[in-house]
Amino acid sequence: MDQPAEKKPEPPVEPATPPQQPGQAPTSAKKSNAWIWILGGCLGIVILGVIAAVALGWWGARKAKKELEKYTPGLEQMKANADKWNQEAEEWEKKSEEFRNSLPDPEDFPSPEEMPK
């Protein structure tokens, strides 16, 4: 009489892992978040670029302001000269008008036919 054979429970099967070389750390089953580091690095570069652009713009604006201040007295002098030249031009215009008015009228001169020979 045969007795039913008792089945022994089988131990759970572990997933196969690739063989490790000596000196290597064992691989973890946790996924790496490399894309987070890549996006973080890109964001850091963008932030540094914005900071550099703002700093360069600020420096350039200060430099341009100093250059304009350097030439401002020259601009005021040019304005004074322009006013002076306008005044002189008006005086010359008055003098030329007086000169034209002091000239005799061409109609008062005798015609060439009337001139004595």
Buried (B, 14 or more C-beta within 10 A) or exposed (E): EEEEEEEEEEEEEEEEEEEEEEEEEEEEEEEEEEEEEEEEEEEEEEEEEEEEEEEEEEEEEEEEEEEEEEEEEEEEEEEEEEEEEEEEEEEEEEEEEEEEEEEEEEEEEEEEEEEEE
